[in-house]
């Protein structure tokens, strides 16, 4: 099931799977990033919160978290290093999170941190 899509990225929740797949759209990549054609990140659904917590953080922080789930480190550094690809990655992660909540695959909870 497609959760979010941009010009360069798509995010999907495979039917019956407990993971979220982030992949690069092959045909829309700039020529210098054609080596990213088969790049994919598979994040277990129960670990998605780690990604969402850092989505608007520094690219090194988000990249470090995604490194645990990426197929190849070299391709991840190229994807996160490009401003256009990174900016859209942030946006599709946020959109995919909203879609996951709407579909009931992800639940929001209130956490009491003890601050009044």
Protein Blocks (a to p, Z undefined) as FASTA:
>chain_A
ZZbdcfkbccdddehiacdcddddfklpcfklmmmmmgccdddfklmmmmmmmmmmcfkl
mmmmmmmmmmblklmmmmmmpmklmmmmmmmmmmmmmmmmmnopaccddddehiZZ
